[in-house]
């Protein structure tokens, strides 16, 4: 029974199945730095960060945390933690600086060395082919809104399979299609910074098409192993038992979760999407959905938070007679461009879009939150794992990302004690174990993230952003003990 509908009862020291794969994750555009090193071309993320008024500090992404240059040191620390796998991203604009055409052999040499370094450390390479860093040259040709981008992606994927497929046995095509579409094309908080729903939906369809073509290219290649898709899952709950709020939760679930999962796993788009989405829907050619739903071997699940949503219906439609939050007008949606992409403005834009497109309002978190204001709700992870099983069957699952940002402090003797992060990971692992006990086919777990990035501190490893010095946090050493035990161990120091 889902965690939201029962009293939680966890084993104090649950053990995970033999062969359970323990890991952590990184992201190239956030952590690598040196975006133009060794002949690489610019990505939409660095173009976006370099535009005044946008959210990311350009110099932060220019340097990252120097993972591109220091990956051998970082892999050594990953080995010290005891990681069994590492999710990392291969950069399309490094491999193909123009997005198509001439291959940058120095980039492939770099990923050769990266993969070999992981294998020598006893760590399974688990790469993403696409983690939000489209070559800027392709954005100039329309980006994902151009249908040709799907084929360009498959061609790039085939190049990578040919070079690394003899050693890499687990692949992920795309990281979080929803985030790429919503953050990058609806509210413009991320690269390429587009704010247009029709363009966003077109980009989303072509992104899924590219995923399907990349899976087909994998099957046709000499690469061995398994391939899957990574998707962010949000546990959507109605703010009240009222029918309007339950309907609002259904609409929000369709947009946040089923919009990309249904076509990839069922071969059809959700039939209950709001009229605004259907009106702006892109052309779907014959055969597209068959390509998009090309069978995958597993699904990567990214989980961070749950949302409680209420209907944004006009006051006279509110079930209790009270006035719900006023939905911003179309004019307000257009005027918000003048605010820039500061964090508050991005939140305001999201509220506007959700009200106008879905007729929903996200309520304040009910419980404790992380530094980013995300509600800490381990039961939400359990809920989404059940929802995936119940709607899509017993597809093998990996938690591809789960973690939390907290304000860490490095002491004078080089120690970072982060009990809040240990507790966060522990409680989410307990929820995952409950889902395992209930029959969910969960194969592995990956903490976000291995390293602090230049914007937020999620890492098991602290990074001094001035010196670049690394220090394993107490959560990293605790996670090492979890991996060694293949199960939870006490979180006390």
Secondary structure, DSSP 4 states (H G I P E B T S, - for coil): --GGGS-----TT-BPPTTPEEEEE--HHHHT--TTGGGPPPBHHHHHHTSTTSSS-HHHHHHTTSHHHHHHHHHHHHHHHT-SEEEEE--HHHHSTTSSSS--HHHHHHHHHHHHHHHHTT-EEEEEEESS--BHHHHTTTGGGSTHHHHHHHHHHHHHHHHHTTT--EEEEEE-HHHHHIIIIIS-SSTT----HHHHHHHHHHHHHHHHHHHHHHHHSS--SEEEEEEEEEEEEESSSSHHHHHHHHHHHIIIIIHHHHHHHHSS--TT--HHHHHTPPP--TTHHHHHT---SEEEEEEEEEEEEEE---GGG-TTSSPPPPPPPHHHHHHGGGG-S-HHHHHHHHHHHIIIII-EEEPPPSS-B-TT--B--HHHHHHHHHHHHHHH-S--EEEEEE---------TTS----HHHHHHHHHHHHHHHHHHHTT--EEEEEEE-SB--SS----SEEE-TTT--EEE-HHHHHHHHHHHHTB------
